[in-house]
Amino acid sequence: MDKFVIDQAEGLRRLLAREGSRVVAVTGGAGSPGRTTTVVNLAAALTAQGKDVLVIDECLGPRSVCALVGGVRGAGNFAAVVRGERTLDEAVGRHALGFGVLAASRDNRAQYTSAQLQKVISGPADIVLIDAQLDADGALSPLAMHAHDVLIVMRIGAQSITDAYACMKRLHFAHAIAQFRVLANHVANASDAQAAIENLAGVASRYLSVSLDSAGSVAADQHMAQALRLARCIVDAFPSTAAARDFRHVAAELPHWPMRPAVSACSPATARANALFGAKDEEHEAAGHAPVDDPDGAPQAGVQPHATHATNAAHSTLAANADSFVAAVTGVHPAPNATSASAPAHVGWRTDTPAQRTSPQHV
């Protein structure tokens, strides 16, 4: 009863304030943290709870939202909506479960202004979920910059945690984003996942002046693979499983997250200043720590022997920093005699690890 009253009160506030849709950009680090399956299952769970949901699919291809749910007819009318040739209701494809899907390729997004893109997300939907495709610099598309929340999906492992941190760092410096939400996916133990998120929040706060809020966790479930083979989401195909219950729980909480300004509302000057500061800081880190060896460990042509020794020392420092970072987040420390060769896979990854900053960030 209390939940029903809260939902009605929230609906009345939105009606009076004319807030429009809540827009959530869902993304994650490199690899396969489960971003697209998260979007589809949240859409299904939110729709089952009575919400009008629109999914915008930016990541077209064999693992896109449309491909994951077996294809949705009429989902490719993005350009017609922006040009005003069709209404949003006419353009979106409807999944059998009731949520709408609209495919938005990179070429489609690039040729329109922010005001034109606003038409896509200012429709009647209660919630818009964007399966966000980041560019080569780790930045959101102009469409995804209309999001009120950026949800980072990650798994609880050395590589995925490092990737998630790097993803947040790039987004922070690209758009001056000061708050993220983190969803731990495919977890074996919910308490361990929550502890990892809390530790990651501490690292992000210390080194980036960024705050992280937990969006919860989703249990590892063997039925997820079977649902994917059936081109269905686990919330619909196997509703009694642990993962389905977790997705429904996250979906129930999502409408009640505090409403934040859209990413695009950040001052462009602030974003540019942060990006410039981040670039200089990364140049400093690269000068002091980044290895100049190629990925296979062979020195580059023209590097003198004494430079090679310095490079090896720098590589060891980088590996140690990476180990310290993962240890700080997961609470798992490497063995005393472990070498960089036996370190986790994230050690060889090109994105930097946290480094103490000498001046406060403006966010």
ChimeraX attribute file (.defattr): number of C-alpha atoms within 10 A of each C-alpha:
attribute: neighborCount
match mode: 1-to-1
recipient: residues
	/A:1	6
	/A:2	7
	/A:3	9
	/A:4	9
	/A:5	10
	/A:6	12
	/A:7	14
	/A:8	12
	/A:9	12
	/A:10	13
	/A:11	13
	/A:12	12
	/A:13	12
	/A:14	14
	/A:15	11
	/A:16	8
	/A:17	9
	/A:18	9
	/A:19	12
	/A:20	15
	/A:21	21
	/A:22	23
	/A:23	25
	/A:24	24
	/A:25	24
	/A:26	24
	/A:27	27
	/A:28	30
	/A:29	23
	/A:30	14
	/A:31	10
	/A:32	12
	/A:33	24
	/A:34	16
	/A:35	21
	/A:36	24
	/A:37	21
	/A:38	20
	/A:39	25
	/A:40	24
	/A:41	21
	/A:42	26
	/A:43	30
	/A:44	25
	/A:45	28
	/A:46	26
	/A:47	20
	/A:48	17
	/A:49	12
	/A:50	10
	/A:51	18
	/A:52	18
	/A:53	24
	/A:54	30
	/A:55	28
	/A:56	28
	/A:57	24
	/A:58	23
	/A:59	20
	/A:60	16
	/A:61	12
	/A:62	9
	/A:63	12
	/A:64	18
	/A:65	26
	/A:66	27
	/A:67	13
	/A:68	21
	/A:69	20
	/A:70	15
	/A:71	15
	/A:72	20
	/A:73	13
	/A:74	15
	/A:75	21
	/A:76	18
	/A:77	19
	/A:78	22
	/A:79	20
	/A:80	14
	/A:81	20
	/A:82	21
	/A:83	13
	/A:84	12
	/A:85	12
	/A:86	15
	/A:87	16
	/A:88	24
	/A:89	14
	/A:90	12
	/A:91	20
	/A:92	25
	/A:93	24
	/A:94	18
	/A:95	17
	/A:96	10
	/A:97	12
	/A:98	18
	/A:99	23
	/A:100	24
	/A:101	29
	/A:102	27
	/A:103	26
	/A:104	21
	/A:105	18
	/A:106	16
	/A:107	8
	/A:108	13
	/A:109	20
	/A:110	12
	/A:111	12
	/A:112	16
	/A:113	12
	/A:114	14
	/A:115	10
	/A:116	16
	/A:117	23
	/A:118	15
	/A:119	15
	/A:120	20
	/A:121	24
	/A:122	16
	/A:123	16
	/A:124	14
	/A:125	20
	/A:126	22
	/A:127	23
	/A:128	26
	/A:129	26
	/A:130	29
	/A:131	28
	/A:132	26
	/A:133	21
	/A:134	19
	/A:135	10
	/A:136	7
	/A:137	10
	/A:138	18
	/A:139	20
	/A:140	23
	/A:141	16
	/A:142	19
	/A:143	26
	/A:144	29
	/A:145	23
	/A:146	23
	/A:147	26
	/A:148	20
	/A:149	25
	/A:150	26
	/A:151	26
	/A:152	24
	/A:153	25
	/A:154	30
	/A:155	24
	/A:156	22
	/A:157	17
	/A:158	21
	/A:159	19
	/A:160	21
	/A:161	26
	/A:162	27
	/A:163	24
	/A:164	21
	/A:165	24
	/A:166	21
	/A:167	21
	/A:168	27
	/A:169	23
	/A:170	20
	/A:171	22
	/A:172	24
	/A:173	25
	/A:174	22
	/A:175	25
	/A:176	26
	/A:177	23
	/A:178	19
	/A:179	18
	/A:180	19
	/A:181	19
	/A:182	25
	/A:183	25
	/A:184	24
	/A:185	24
	/A:186	21
	/A:187	20
	/A:188	14
	/A:189	13
	/A:190	16
	/A:191	11
	/A:192	14
	/A:193	25
	/A:194	20
	/A:195	14
	/A:196	22
	/A:197	27
	/A:198	18
	/A:199	18
	/A:200	24
	/A:201	22
	/A:202	18
	/A:203	20
	/A:204	18
	/A:205	15
	/A:206	16
	/A:207	16
	/A:208	23
	/A:209	18
	/A:210	21
	/A:211	17
	/A:212	22
	/A:213	15
	/A:214	17
	/A:215	22
	/A:216	19
	/A:217	27
	/A:218	26
	/A:219	20
	/A:220	15
	/A:221	16
	/A:222	12
	/A:223	17
	/A:224	21
	/A:225	13
	/A:226	15
	/A:227	18
	/A:228	16
	/A:229	13
	/A:230	14
	/A:231	16
	/A:232	20
	/A:233	28
	/A:234	28
	/A:235	25
	/A:236	15
	/A:237	17
	/A:238	17
	/A:239	15
	/A:240	11
	/A:241	16
	/A:242	18
	/A:243	25
	/A:244	24
	/A:245	18
	/A:246	18
	/A:247	26
	/A:248	23
	/A:249	18
	/A:250	18
	/A:251	22
	/A:252	15
	/A:253	12
	/A:254	16
	/A:255	16
	/A:256	11
	/A:257	12
	/A:258	9
	/A:259	12
	/A:260	12
	/A:261	12
	/A:262	18
	/A:263	21
	/A:264	19
	/A:265	13
	/A:266	16
	/A:267	13
	/A:268	13
	/A:269	11
	/A:270	16
	/A:271	21
	/A:272	15
	/A:273	17
	/A:274	21
	/A:275	19
	/A:276	14
	/A:277	15
	/A:278	19
	/A:279	13
	/A:280	12
	/A:281	16
	/A:282	17
	/A:283	13
	/A:284	12
	/A:285	16
	/A:286	15
	/A:287	12
	/A:288	13
	/A:289	21
	/A:290	20
	/A:291	23
	/A:292	20
	/A:293	16
	/A:294	9
	/A:295	11
	/A:296	7
	/A:297	11
	/A:298	10
	/A:299	18
	/A:300	11
	/A:301	7
	/A:302	7
	/A:303	12
	/A:304	11
	/A:305	10
	/A:306	9
	/A:307	13
	/A:308	17
	/A:309	11
	/A:310	15
	/A:311	20
	/A:312	17
	/A:313	14
	/A:314	19
	/A:315	21
	/A:316	19
	/A:317	17
	/A:318	23
	/A:319	23
	/A:320	16
	/A:321	18
	/A:322	24
	/A:323	21
	/A:324	18
	/A:325	22
	/A:326	25
	/A:327	16
	/A:328	16
	/A:329	23
	/A:330	21
	/A:331	14
	/A:332	12
	/A:333	13
	/A:334	16
	/A:335	9
	/A:336	6
	/A:337	7
	/A:338	9
	/A:339	12
	/A:340	18
	/A:341	11
	/A:342	11
	/A:343	17
	/A:344	16
	/A:345	13
	/A:346	20
	/A:347	25
	/A:348	17
	/A:349	14
	/A:350	11
	/A:351	17
	/A:352	20
	/A:353	22
	/A:354	20
	/A:355	14
	/A:356	9
	/A:357	11
	/A:358	8
	/A:359	6
	/A:360	10
	/A:361	15
	/A:362	13
	/A:363	18
